[in-house]
C-alpha cells in the first residue's frame, strides 16, 4: 500500500503499513493465536439471546461505564477486585491506546523489551509518545539489571511488560516484576493476554496489585475465552488509574452488543475455558516434538510456540502455505511461531513441516 503524495497524511505515517497477519484461505490457520475451539452451543445460544435483547434497545446509547460487565470481569479475576478497579474496551488494543493517551503523549516516553508485541511501538507512534526498546536475552527472558539501568537512563512514563510474552511465550517471575516496579517512575503495564494458558506455578501480576498502585494488568477475552470476534479487552488497576482512562475514552465506546456478548460469555466461563488444559498439553507436546527434531524452541506459557532457526524462513513459510498450513513469520530473524490448534490441525502442521524442512 502506498499513500499518494496528494493525501495530506502526517509525514511520519506516509510510508507505514497497516498492522495485520496474513489472511489466507487455507484449511489450517495457525498464525493468529486464536482458540481453535469455538463457544459451546449452549454458550452461543445464551450470547445470541443476550444480543437479541440488546438489539431491541439499540435506539438507546449503551451504558457508557459498562458497569455490569466490569462487575462480571472483577468477579472472574478475583484477587479482591471490584468494578471500579476494572476497565473494558474494544480489545486489549484499545486498552493499550487509551493507556498511552492518558499516560503517554508528546514529551513522554514508553519503553518495552524486544522481541515483544509489535503493536506497542505503533500505539506510541499514534499517540506521539517517544518509544524506547530494550533487548531481551538470548533465551528471551528480560535481563533485569540491564532493564533497570535502561529505565533509570530513559525515565519512561509507561513500561510495557508482556507475560507471557508475544511472540516468544516467555513469562515473568514475580521477583523480576517487583524489580521493575521498584525502578519505575511511571506506570507499569503487564500485558497478560495469554495468562490463562500459563503453566502451573507461573504467577500472575494480579497478585501484586494491592501493593503497587501504578501497576496495570491487562487481559483479553479473545484467546482463552474463544471470543476473538467479540473484541473485548480489559484491565485491572487502582481505581484512580481507571478514572484517568475514563477521561480519554470516546463517548459510549463499548457498544451494547459487545457488552451483552461479553456478559453472556462470562456466564459460561467454565465451558469456554474447558479446552485450556487440552491446549496446554498440545502446546507442550508440540514444543517437545520440535525440540526432538532439532529446532530451538522457546519455553512457552502461551497458546503458541516460537521455534527456529531457519536459513530461509520465508521459503519454509511458503512451503507450509502450499500444503494448506498457515503459521506466522514473526520474532527474530530465522524464527517462526505456530499457534496451537486442534489435534488434527497440529498433525497437519507436523506433516507439512517434515515435508518442507526434513531434518
Secondary structure, 3 states (H helix, E strand, C coil): CCCCCCCCCCHHHCCCCCCCCCCCCCCEECCCCCCCCCCCHHHHHHHHHHHHHHHCCCCCCCCCCCHHHHHHHHHHHCCCCCHHHEEEECHHHHHHHHHHHHHCCCCCEEEEEECCCCCHHHHHHHCCCEEEEEECCCCCCCCHHHHHHHHHHHCCCEEEEECCCCCCCCCCCHHHHHHHHHHCCCEEEEECCCHHHCCCCCCCHHHHHHHCCCEEEEEECCCCCCCHHHCCEEEECCHHHHHHHHHHCCCCCCCHHHHHHHHHHHCCHHHHCCCHHHHHHHHHHHHHHHHHCCCEECCCCCCEEEEECCCCHHHHHHHHHHCCEECECCCCCCEEEEECCCHHHHHHHHHHHHHHCCC
